[in-house]
């Protein structure tokens, strides 16, 4: 079944410092549609408008021009934010562990569902479900969040938003500051959550490698505008154009670009290490190379 849009923007524009000498368009005439049930990555250099854009998605910022539609409805249609939108569109800010404040992990994860005025038995069910999704043990639920490691705190903070069961989950740099193992764990759990629940996920990241591995589609922002938005392989097939606007591309893509310049040609666009290993192994096999690669 063809994926449909759950969130759309139409000519979205937002200006910081309007009417002052510091006036600047942070988001400039952006129209896009986020497909339901997939992971969309948003990438762009610092100041490209990524964070400002996503704050429009759950109504934290009201557009100066243009519209935002969620599930087909204008979220500002009556001049006020759509009722219940922030429970349906969950937003996890960068370093969310700094927002933990309860004396137990359980209470922190339960905070959102309690604000939804849910009955106690449903709150309990949601807390345990979100904890299980994000690798948080029952023993950990009884502990203070301030006793946990940085990576564990991050998972608790994200689980707190997941417990509200949003239809759209937005995460701003969810693996920022984590070591490689922590990054892999967090992104792997997010992808697993998306697959198991059908939730739509948007991830803002500066890491091309992470987005190449985990995102189904990618939005590229440049100077407040939309540079491109397409399936991940299509976006990374434009590596030279992406580099020209000051963004990096996955290291493995650079390697294959150099190989092509040496007339070692590959039919496919390579942007992940796993795909590179597969392609190189096939290439060496055709050339009569070593069995192991």
N, C-alpha and C positions, 0 to 999 in steps of 0.2 A: 504494500500500500504506500502510495506517495506521501511523504511527510508534508504537513501543512504548517503555516506560520502561526505561532502562539503569540508573538509580540512583533509589532511593526512600528517603525517611525516614519513620519511623512514630513519631509523638508524641515527637520528638527534643527533649531538654532538656539544657542544660548550664549549670552554676552556677559563677561565679567567686567565690573567697573563701568557699567553703562552710564554715559553722560559725563565721564571724567576723563582726564588726560591719559588714564591707564586702561581705557576701554580696549577689550580684546575678545574676539570671538573664540570661545573655547570649543564650541561645536558649531559647525558651519554647514547648514543645509543638508543634513544627513537623512537619507531614506534607505531603510533596510528592513528585511523580514527575517526573524529568527525562527528556524524550523523546529517543530515540536519533537521532543524525544531524542534529540541529539546533543552532543557537546560542541558548542561554538567557542572558539578562542578569539579574543580581541587583543591584537598586538599593535604596537606603535611606539615611537620614541617618546621620551619624557616631554610632557606638554602637548602631546598630540590630541588630547581630548578623551582618552579612554575612560578615566575615572569619572569625569563630568558626564559622559554619555550614559554610563550605567546607572548613575544616580537619578536619571530621568525615568528609568525603567520601573521603579517602584514609587515614583512620585516624591522623592526627597527634594528634587529640583523641578520647578515648573518651567516649561519652555518659554523663551521670549517669542519664538515663532515656531510654527509647525505643531504636529500632534504626535502623541504616543498612543498606540492601541494595544490593549491586552485582551486576548480572547475575542477579538473583533469589536471591542468597545473602547471609545475615547476615554482615557483615564481621568481627563479633566473636563468632560463634557458639560457638567453643570457648574463649573467654576470651582468645585471642590474635588478633592481626591476621591476616586472610586472607593466606596465602602469595602473594607476587608482586603484591599489590594496588597498591603504589606504583609499579610499572612499568606497570600497566594504567590507573591514574588519575594522570596527571601534573599537578602543581601548580606554577604559576609565581607566586612572590610578587611584591609590588610592588617596583619598582626592582631587578629580578633581576640587572642588570649589576654590582651591587656584590658579587655572588657569583662573578664570573669570577676565576679564579686561575691557569690554565695559561699557558704561554709562547707558545702559538699558538692561533688560533681553532679550528683542526682539533681539537686536543687537548681544548679545552673542550667542543665539541659531542660528542666521542667519549666523554666521561667517563661519561655514563649508560649507553650501550650496553656499555662495558667492565665496568661493575658488574653487568650482566646476564649476564656470562661468555659473550658471543657470540664466534664465531670472527673473526679479523682481517678476513677478506674481507667478512663481513657488517657489521662495524663501519664499514668504509670505505664500503660501499654506503649505509648509513644516514646517515652524516655528509654525504655528497655530496647525497643526496636531501633531507635537511632543509635544507641550505644553499641548494639550488636553490629549494625551496619558499619560503624566506624572503629571497630576493634577495641571497644572500651569494656573491660570485664566487669561483672557484677561487684567484685571486690573494689574495683576502682571507683564505682559509683558512690561508695560510702566514704571515700577519702576527700580531703580538702584539695581543690584544684591547684592550690599554691604549693602542694607537695610534689607535683608532677613535673616531668621534663618539659622542655619547650615544645617538642613534637606532640606529646600527650595533651598538653594544654590546647594546642591548635586543633587537635581532633575533637576535644570536648566542646570548644567554641563552635566548630562547624556542626557538630551533632545537635547543638542547641537550636540552630536554625533548621536543620533537617527534621527535628521533632515536630515542627509546625506543619510538616508535609507540604511544602510549597510546590506549586505546579512548575514554577521556574526558580531555579537556584542560581544566584550570581555570586561569584567568588573573585575578589580582587587580590591577585598575587597570593593564592592560598599556600604556596610553598616557600614564600619569601623568608630568607634567613635560615632555612633548614639545610642540613647536610644532604649529600646525594641519596643516602638511604631513606632519610626522612621525606625528601621530595618524592621519591618513587612510591613510598608507602601512601602518602597523602593523595597523589594523583591516581594511583591504582584504586584506592578506596572510592574516590569520587567517580571514576569510570564504572566501577562495580555497582555503585549506588544508582547511577543513571540507567544502567542496563536492567537491574533488578526491579526498579520502581517505574521506569518509563518517564521519570522526571526530566525536564529540559534543563540543561546546564550551560551557563555562560562563564568562562574563565578569562579574566584579564591577566596577562603575563608578559614579561619582557623576554622570556626564554623561548627562542625558536625551537630548540630541541624538544622541550616539553610539549609545545603545541603541535609539533610535527608528529609526536608519538601518541598524544591523547585526544586531540581535537578532530572532530569529523568535518567541521567547516571552520573557516577563519575569516575574521573581519580585520582588515588592515587600515588603521587610521593614520592620517598625515596632516599635520597643521590644522587640526580641527575638522578636516573633511574626510570623506570616505574614499580611500584609495582603491580598495577592491574588497569583494566579499564573495567567496566561492568555496567549493569543496577543497579540502586540504591539498590534495595532489595538484589541483589546478593552480592554487595560489603559489605553491612552491615551484611550479614550472616557470614562474615569473621571477625567479631568484635575482636575475640581473636588475630588473626594474625595482625590486624591493631594496636591493643594495644601493641603488642610485638615489633613493630618498633617505638614506642614512640608517637603514635597518640592517641588522646582521641576518644571516641565514644559517641553518644548521651546518656545523663543521663538515659533516659527511657530504653535504651538497657541494661544498667548496672542493672537497677531494675529487668528486666525480666531475666537477667542472674542469679541474686541471687535467684529469684523465682524457676528457673529450678534446682538450686542446692538444693533447699528444696523439690524437687520432685513435684513442681506445674508446670506441663508441658503445653505448648501451641504449637499448630501445626505450627503457623506462626512466621516469624522473625519480631519482633516489633522494630521499630526505630523512630516512631513519636508519640507524645502525643495523637493525635486524634485517631490513630489506636489502641493505648493502651486502651483508654476509651471504644472503641467499643468492643475489645476483652474481657476486664474485665467485661463489662456489660453482654456479652453473657455467660461468665464463671459463674458469680453469678446467672444468670437466671437458668442455668442448675443445679446449686447447691441449688436452692431455696432461694437465697439471696434477699437482698432488691431490690425494684423496681428502686429506684433512685441511680445513680452512677455518 
